[in-house]
Amino acid sequence: MAAVSLNQGLILAAILFLIGFVGLLVRRDLIIVLACIEIMLNAAGLAFVVAGARWGRPDGQVMFLFVLAMAAAEVSVGLALAIRFRRVFGGLDIDSADRMKG
């Protein structure tokens, strides 16, 4: 199996992060925004793993586990918000969040 260099891994992570960031700025649907945040979190996790592999340390993989745990929490909170948005506003447009009271 061919090893991936540090530069290639970090470039891939940067491209994934950029795709997620552009999607976050462009789209207005809550589910798409949550998916873009997931892409950005996975890009950060990939950067941790690549950097940890470069120095031969398991720290990057441990940090990736924390990133995955945070992503799971984000999904549960995000889906709860999506359900609430759908019930209250009848749609998933995030511009409707301006009208939320709480």
C-alpha positions as CSV (number, residue, x, y, z in Angstrom):
1,M,0.0,0.0,0.0
2,A,1.4,3.3,-1.0
3,A,1.8,5.9,1.7
4,V,0.3,9.3,1.3
5,S,2.6,12.2,1.9
6,L,1.9,15.0,4.3
7,N,1.5,17.6,1.6
8,Q,-1.0,15.4,-0.3
9,G,-3.1,14.7,2.8
10,L,-3.2,18.3,3.9
11,I,-4.1,19.4,0.4
12,L,-7.0,16.9,0.3
13,A,-8.1,18.1,3.8
14,A,-8.0,21.7,2.6
15,I,-10.0,20.9,-0.5
16,L,-12.6,19.1,1.5
17,F,-12.8,21.9,4.0
18,L,-13.2,24.4,1.2
19,I,-16.0,22.4,-0.4
20,G,-17.8,22.3,3.0
21,F,-17.2,26.0,3.6
22,V,-18.5,27.1,0.1
23,G,-21.6,24.8,0.6
24,L,-22.2,26.4,4.0
25,L,-22.1,29.9,2.5
26,V,-24.1,29.1,-0.6
27,R,-26.9,26.8,0.5
28,R,-29.9,27.8,2.6
29,D,-31.4,24.4,3.4
30,L,-30.8,23.2,6.9
31,I,-30.0,19.6,6.0
32,I,-27.4,20.7,3.4
33,V,-25.8,23.1,5.9
34,L,-25.5,20.3,8.4
35,A,-23.9,18.0,5.7
36,C,-21.4,20.8,4.9
37,I,-20.5,21.1,8.5
38,E,-19.9,17.3,8.6
39,I,-17.6,17.6,5.6
40,M,-15.7,20.4,7.3
41,L,-15.3,18.3,10.5
42,N,-14.1,15.3,8.5
43,A,-11.6,17.5,6.7
44,A,-10.2,18.6,10.1
45,G,-10.1,15.0,11.3
46,L,-8.2,14.0,8.1
47,A,-5.7,16.7,8.8
48,F,-5.2,15.3,12.3
49,V,-4.7,11.8,11.1
50,V,-2.3,12.8,8.3
51,A,-0.2,14.9,10.7
52,G,-0.2,12.1,13.3
53,A,0.9,9.6,10.7
54,R,3.7,11.9,9.5
55,W,5.3,11.8,13.0
56,G,4.4,8.2,13.7
57,R,2.2,9.1,16.7
58,P,-1.4,8.0,17.5
59,D,-2.4,11.4,18.6
60,G,-4.0,12.3,15.3
61,Q,-6.2,9.2,15.5
62,V,-7.3,10.0,19.0
63,M,-8.2,13.5,18.0
64,F,-10.2,12.1,15.1
65,L,-12.2,10.1,17.6
66,F,-13.0,13.3,19.4
67,V,-14.0,14.9,16.1
68,L,-16.3,12.0,15.3
69,A,-17.9,12.3,18.8
70,M,-18.5,16.0,18.2
71,A,-19.9,15.3,14.8
72,A,-22.3,12.8,16.3
73,A,-23.5,15.3,18.8
74,E,-23.9,17.9,16.0
75,V,-26.0,15.5,14.0
76,S,-28.4,14.8,17.0
77,V,-28.8,18.5,17.8
78,G,-29.1,19.4,14.1
79,L,-31.8,16.9,13.4
80,A,-33.7,18.0,16.4
81,L,-33.5,21.6,15.1
82,A,-34.6,20.3,11.6
83,I,-37.7,18.7,13.1
84,R,-38.5,21.8,15.1
85,F,-38.0,24.0,12.0
86,R,-40.3,21.8,9.9
87,R,-43.1,21.8,12.6
88,V,-43.0,25.5,13.3
89,F,-42.1,27.1,9.9
90,G,-43.2,24.4,7.5
91,G,-39.8,24.3,5.7
92,L,-36.1,24.0,6.4
93,D,-35.0,27.4,5.1
94,I,-32.4,28.7,7.7
95,D,-33.4,32.3,7.0
96,S,-36.5,31.4,9.1
97,A,-34.3,31.3,12.2
98,D,-34.6,35.1,12.5
99,R,-38.2,34.6,13.6
100,M,-37.4,32.1,16.3
101,K,-38.0,33.2,19.9
102,G,-36.6,31.4,22.9
